[in-house]
């Protein structure tokens, strides 16, 4: 198993608060902030069904449109349509002037990018697991002002290609520069107070290093807040995949800003080579060593007798049955006991699979 983060706010980012998240009570949003105005715009677009540039917000499941959900829209009576209109209008007014169930909830990207959210996530998941490979591509923004290369297209005229490229470049640089400027204008005293007990958090860590315009190098590297400080969990990306170690974050830097690789690459060739190199590395990971590491951990729990009180998960049972000889500490006299434990684990795995299949068959299908 592997996890790859590309310019990701693994420790949250101050820009979320600069744009509107409440420093002391996220996911609440500050009134009249950029985030508040953006949330109101989203509600208006969802209510009217307007599309900017043909882009569909894809929020039908929130039932914010005056026409209700798309499903069964043509079969509704006038009375049902009027009810949909009234309900959606009430939601729109309440969301703009009182509180938005969409914007001021934990189910959106703004909250996910906050330090509050990532502190909880890191505390729950931990820095790393010994059976997983971790890769992090960190943007420094050093080459963000590089002149873009014109893409080769057989469908667009040359002048139109340059025009689209210039618009993308200007939008990317102006947008990210503005966010970076706003982020550095706040002191974040309330945030520091609300996260005073969170291990590893300090505002200076975010403001005192390079940034890709949206996320600092500190937050992109590896999980550091809400978890015990383990510096050995991070290292520079090695030259080959064979040198990578499961349970350790492997960090590689690139000079582009937050949009320099995706979605507005400076060069399509650079973008292609970056992801080709990444995919080739993922294909060459030494997965056998990671499976054995997981198997050793599960077997150790079995031999210490913990499986009597802690049922194995599906993934642990699979790792155990695929790694029968992962623990070198077993003596030859314990071979029969080992076979018994492995047999019990195989039976447990079969039961888990049967329960999972039965649960999937019994779960009703929901239409979003």
C-alpha positions as CSV (number, residue, x, y, z in Angstrom):
1,X,0.0,0.0,0.0
2,X,1.2,3.5,-0.7
3,X,0.0,7.1,-0.1
4,X,1.1,10.0,-2.3
5,X,0.6,13.7,-1.3
6,X,1.1,16.4,-3.9
7,X,1.2,19.9,-2.4
8,X,-1.1,18.7,0.3
9,X,-1.8,20.6,3.6
10,X,-0.9,17.6,5.8
11,X,-0.8,19.9,8.9
12,X,-3.5,22.3,7.8
13,X,-2.8,25.8,6.5
14,X,-3.2,29.4,7.8
15,X,-4.8,30.5,4.5
16,X,-8.0,28.7,5.5
17,X,-8.3,31.2,8.4
18,X,-7.2,34.2,6.4
19,X,-10.0,33.5,3.9
20,X,-12.7,33.2,6.5
21,X,-12.5,30.2,8.9
22,X,-13.0,31.2,12.6
23,X,-9.6,30.8,14.3
24,X,-11.2,29.8,17.6
25,X,-14.2,27.8,16.4
26,X,-13.7,26.3,12.9
27,X,-15.7,25.4,10.8
28,X,-17.6,28.6,11.7
29,X,-17.0,31.3,9.1
30,X,-16.3,35.0,9.8
31,X,-19.1,37.3,8.5
32,X,-18.3,39.4,5.4
33,X,-15.0,37.5,4.9
34,X,-13.9,36.2,1.4
35,X,-15.1,32.7,2.4
36,X,-18.5,34.1,3.5
37,X,-19.0,35.8,0.1
38,X,-17.8,32.7,-1.8
39,X,-20.2,30.5,0.2
40,X,-23.1,32.9,-0.6
41,X,-22.2,32.8,-4.3
42,X,-22.2,29.0,-4.3
43,X,-25.7,29.0,-2.7
44,X,-27.0,31.4,-5.3
45,X,-25.6,29.4,-8.2
46,X,-26.9,26.2,-6.7
47,X,-30.4,27.7,-6.2
48,X,-30.7,29.2,-9.7
49,X,-28.9,26.4,-11.5
50,X,-26.6,28.9,-13.3
51,X,-23.3,27.6,-14.6
52,X,-20.2,29.7,-14.8
53,X,-18.3,28.7,-18.0
54,X,-20.5,25.6,-18.2
55,X,-19.2,24.2,-14.9
56,X,-21.7,22.2,-12.9
57,X,-21.2,22.5,-9.2
58,X,-22.5,18.9,-8.7
59,X,-24.4,19.7,-5.5
60,X,-27.7,18.1,-6.3
61,X,-27.5,16.0,-3.2
62,X,-27.8,19.1,-1.0
63,X,-31.2,19.9,-2.5
64,X,-30.4,23.6,-2.9
65,X,-32.0,24.2,-6.3
66,X,-35.5,25.7,-6.5
67,X,-36.4,22.8,-8.8
68,X,-35.4,20.2,-6.3
69,X,-33.3,17.1,-7.1
70,X,-32.8,16.2,-10.8
71,X,-34.2,12.7,-10.1
72,X,-37.9,12.6,-10.9
73,X,-38.0,16.3,-11.7
74,X,-40.2,15.9,-14.8
75,X,-42.8,13.8,-12.9
76,X,-43.5,16.3,-10.1
77,X,-46.9,18.0,-9.8
78,X,-47.3,21.8,-9.4
79,X,-47.8,21.3,-5.7
80,X,-44.6,19.3,-5.3
81,X,-42.6,21.8,-7.3
82,X,-43.9,24.7,-5.1
83,X,-42.8,22.8,-2.0
84,X,-39.3,22.3,-3.5
85,X,-39.2,26.1,-4.3
86,X,-40.3,27.1,-0.8
87,X,-37.8,24.7,0.9
88,X,-34.9,25.8,-1.3
89,X,-35.7,29.5,-0.8
90,X,-35.7,29.1,3.0
91,X,-32.4,27.3,2.9
92,X,-30.9,30.1,0.6
93,X,-32.1,32.9,2.9
94,X,-31.0,31.2,6.1
95,X,-27.6,30.2,4.6
96,X,-26.8,33.8,3.5
97,X,-28.0,35.7,6.5
98,X,-27.8,33.2,9.4
99,X,-25.8,30.0,9.0
100,X,-24.9,27.8,6.0
101,X,-25.2,24.0,6.5
102,X,-22.9,23.7,3.5
103,X,-20.1,26.2,4.2
104,X,-20.1,26.0,8.0
105,X,-19.8,22.3,8.3
106,X,-16.9,19.8,8.4
107,X,-17.8,18.4,5.0
108,X,-16.0,20.9,2.8
109,X,-12.5,21.6,1.5
110,X,-12.1,24.8,3.5
111,X,-12.4,23.0,6.8
112,X,-10.3,20.1,5.6
113,X,-7.5,22.5,4.9
114,X,-7.7,24.0,8.4
115,X,-5.2,23.3,11.2
116,X,-8.1,22.2,13.4
117,X,-9.2,19.4,11.0
118,X,-5.7,18.1,10.3
119,X,-4.8,18.0,14.0
120,X,-7.8,15.7,14.5
121,X,-6.9,13.7,11.5
122,X,-3.2,13.3,12.4
123,X,-4.1,12.3,16.0
124,X,-6.5,9.7,14.7
125,X,-4.3,8.2,12.0
126,X,-0.8,8.9,13.3
127,X,2.3,9.9,11.4
128,X,2.7,6.7,9.4
129,X,2.1,2.9,9.5
130,X,4.9,0.5,9.1
131,X,3.2,-1.4,6.2
132,X,2.6,1.7,4.0
133,X,4.9,3.7,1.7
134,X,4.5,7.4,1.9
135,X,5.6,9.9,-0.8
136,X,5.2,13.7,-0.6
137,X,5.8,16.2,-3.5
138,X,6.5,19.6,-2.0
139,X,6.2,22.8,-4.0
140,X,8.5,25.7,-3.0
141,X,7.3,28.3,-5.6
142,X,10.9,29.1,-6.6
143,X,10.2,28.6,-10.3
144,X,6.6,29.8,-10.3
145,X,7.4,32.9,-12.4
146,X,9.0,30.8,-15.2
147,X,7.6,31.6,-18.6
148,X,5.1,28.8,-19.6
149,X,5.9,26.6,-22.6
150,X,3.3,26.7,-25.4
151,X,1.5,23.3,-25.6
152,X,1.3,21.6,-29.0
153,X,-2.3,21.3,-30.2
154,X,-3.7,20.4,-33.6
155,X,-7.2,21.8,-32.7
156,X,-6.4,25.4,-31.7
157,X,-4.6,28.2,-33.6
158,X,-1.3,29.3,-32.3
159,X,-2.4,32.7,-31.2
160,X,-5.3,31.1,-29.3
161,X,-3.0,28.7,-27.5
162,X,-0.8,31.6,-26.4
163,X,-3.9,33.5,-25.2
164,X,-5.2,30.7,-23.1
165,X,-1.8,30.1,-21.7
166,X,-1.4,33.8,-20.8
167,X,-4.8,33.8,-19.1
168,X,-4.0,30.7,-17.1
169,X,-0.6,32.0,-16.0
170,X,-2.0,35.4,-14.9
171,X,-4.8,33.9,-13.0
172,X,-2.5,31.4,-11.3
173,X,0.0,34.0,-10.2
174,X,-2.4,36.7,-9.2
175,X,-4.7,34.4,-7.3
176,X,-1.9,32.7,-5.4
177,X,0.0,35.9,-4.8
178,X,-3.1,37.5,-3.3
179,X,-3.7,34.5,-1.0
180,X,-0.1,34.6,0.1
181,X,-0.3,38.3,0.8
182,X,-3.6,38.0,2.8
183,X,-2.2,35.0,4.8
184,X,0.8,37.0,6.0
185,X,-1.3,40.0,7.2
186,X,-2.8,38.2,10.2
187,X,-1.3,37.5,13.6
188,X,-3.4,34.4,14.4
189,X,-3.5,35.0,18.2
190,X,-6.9,33.4,18.6
191,X,-5.7,30.4,16.6
192,X,-2.7,30.0,18.8
193,X,-4.9,30.1,21.9
194,X,-7.4,27.5,20.6
195,X,-4.6,25.1,19.6
196,X,-2.4,25.7,22.6
197,X,-2.5,22.1,23.7
198,X,-1.9,20.6,20.2
199,X,1.5,19.1,20.0
200,X,3.8,20.5,17.3
201,X,1.7,23.5,16.4
202,X,3.2,27.0,16.2
203,X,2.3,29.8,13.8
204,X,5.9,30.6,13.1
205,X,6.3,27.1,11.5
206,X,3.9,28.1,8.7
207,X,5.1,31.7,8.2
208,X,8.8,31.2,8.6
209,X,9.4,29.0,5.5
210,X,8.9,28.9,1.8
211,X,5.4,28.5,0.3
212,X,3.8,27.5,-3.0
213,X,1.4,30.4,-2.7
214,X,-1.2,28.5,-0.7
215,X,0.6,25.8,1.4
216,X,3.9,26.3,3.3
217,X,6.7,23.8,2.9
218,X,6.2,22.9,6.6
219,X,2.6,21.7,6.1
220,X,3.4,19.9,2.8
221,X,6.2,17.7,4.1
222,X,4.7,15.2,6.5
223,X,2.3,15.1,9.5
224,X,3.8,17.0,12.4
225,X,1.0,18.4,14.5
226,X,-1.3,16.4,16.7
227,X,1.2,13.6,16.8
228,X,4.4,12.7,18.7
229,X,7.5,14.2,17.1
230,X,9.4,11.5,15.2
231,X,11.9,13.1,12.9
232,X,13.1,9.7,11.7
233,X,9.7,9.3,10.0
234,X,10.8,11.7,7.2
235,X,13.7,11.6,4.8
236,X,14.6,12.9,1.3
237,X,13.3,10.9,-1.6
238,X,15.9,8.3,-2.6
239,X,17.1,7.7,-6.1
240,X,15.4,4.3,-6.5
241,X,12.2,2.8,-5.1
242,X,14.2,-0.2,-3.7
243,X,15.8,2.2,-1.2
244,X,12.4,3.3,0.1
245,X,11.3,2.2,3.6
246,X,7.7,1.6,4.6
247,X,6.5,3.7,7.5
248,X,8.7,6.7,6.5
249,X,7.7,9.8,4.5
250,X,9.9,10.3,1.5
251,X,9.9,14.0,0.5
252,X,10.7,15.4,-2.9
253,X,10.6,19.1,-3.7
254,X,9.7,20.9,-6.9
255,X,10.0,24.6,-7.7
256,X,6.4,25.2,-8.9
257,X,3.6,26.8,-7.0
258,X,0.3,25.2,-5.9
259,X,-1.1,25.1,-9.4
260,X,2.2,24.6,-11.2
261,X,1.8,20.8,-11.6
262,X,-2.0,20.6,-11.5
263,X,-4.2,22.1,-12.9
264,X,-2.1,24.8,-14.8
265,X,1.3,23.3,-15.5
266,X,4.1,25.6,-16.8
267,X,5.0,22.9,-19.2
268,X,3.0,19.8,-20.3
269,X,6.3,18.0,-20.8
270,X,7.4,18.7,-17.2
271,X,4.1,17.6,-15.9
272,X,4.2,14.4,-17.9
273,X,7.7,13.5,-16.9
274,X,6.9,14.2,-13.2
275,X,4.0,11.8,-13.1
276,X,5.7,9.2,-15.3
277,X,8.6,9.2,-12.8
278,X,6.1,9.0,-9.9
279,X,4.1,6.1,-11.4
280,X,7.2,4.2,-12.3
281,X,8.4,4.6,-8.7
282,X,5.1,3.3,-7.4
283,X,5.2,0.3,-9.7
284,X,8.7,-0.6,-8.3
285,X,7.9,-0.3,-4.6
286,X,9.2,-3.3,-2.6
287,X,5.7,-4.3,-1.5
288,X,6.8,-7.8,-0.2
289,X,8.8,-6.2,2.6
290,X,5.8,-4.0,3.6
291,X,3.5,-7.1,3.7
292,X,6.0,-9.0,5.9
293,X,6.3,-6.0,8.3
294,X,2.5,-6.0,8.7
295,X,2.5,-9.8,9.1
296,X,5.1,-9.6,11.9
297,X,3.0,-7.1,13.8
298,X,-0.1,-9.2,13.5
299,X,1.6,-12.4,14.5
300,X,3.2,-10.7,17.4
301,X,-0.2,-9.7,18.7
302,X,-1.4,-13.3,18.3
303,X,1.5,-14.8,20.2
304,X,1.1,-12.3,23.0
305,X,-2.5,-13.5,23.3
306,X,-4.2,-10.2,22.3
307,X,-6.4,-11.7,19.6
308,X,-8.6,-13.2,22.3
309,X,-9.8,-9.7,23.2
310,X,-9.1,-7.7,20.1
311,X,-10.7,-9.2,16.9
312,X,-8.5,-8.9,13.8
313,X,-9.4,-6.5,11.0
314,X,-9.9,-7.8,7.5
315,X,-6.5,-6.3,6.4
316,X,-4.7,-7.8,9.4
317,X,-6.1,-11.2,8.7
318,X,-5.1,-11.0,5.0
319,X,-1.6,-10.0,6.0
320,X,-1.3,-12.8,8.5
321,X,-2.4,-15.5,6.2
322,X,0.0,-14.2,3.5
323,X,2.9,-14.1,5.8
324,X,3.1,-17.3,7.8
325,X,6.8,-17.2,8.6
326,X,7.3,-13.5,9.3
327,X,8.2,-13.8,13.0
328,X,11.8,-15.0,13.4
329,X,11.5,-15.4,17.2
330,X,9.5,-18.6,17.0
331,X,11.2,-21.8,18.1
332,X,10.9,-25.0,16.2
333,X,8.9,-26.5,19.1
334,X,6.2,-23.9,18.5
335,X,5.5,-24.9,14.9
336,X,2.3,-26.8,15.7
337,X,1.0,-23.9,17.8
338,X,1.8,-21.6,14.9
339,X,-0.2,-23.7,12.4
340,X,-3.1,-23.7,14.8
341,X,-3.1,-19.9,15.1
342,X,-2.8,-19.5,11.3
343,X,-5.8,-21.8,10.9
344,X,-7.8,-19.8,13.3
345,X,-6.8,-16.6,11.5
346,X,-7.8,-18.1,8.1
347,X,-11.2,-19.1,9.5
348,X,-11.6,-15.6,11.0
349,X,-10.8,-14.1,7.5
350,X,-13.4,-16.3,5.9
351,X,-16.0,-15.1,8.4
352,X,-15.1,-11.5,7.8
353,X,-15.5,-11.9,4.1
354,X,-18.9,-13.6,4.5
355,X,-20.1,-10.9,6.9
356,X,-18.9,-8.2,4.6
357,X,-20.7,-9.7,1.6
358,X,-23.9,-10.1,3.6
359,X,-23.7,-6.5,4.8
360,X,-23.2,-5.2,1.3
361,X,-26.2,-7.2,0.1
362,X,-28.4,-5.9,2.9
363,X,-27.4,-2.3,2.5
364,X,-30.0,-0.3,0.5
365,X,-28.7,1.6,-2.5
366,X,-28.9,5.3,-2.1
367,X,-29.2,7.7,-5.0
368,X,-27.2,10.9,-4.6
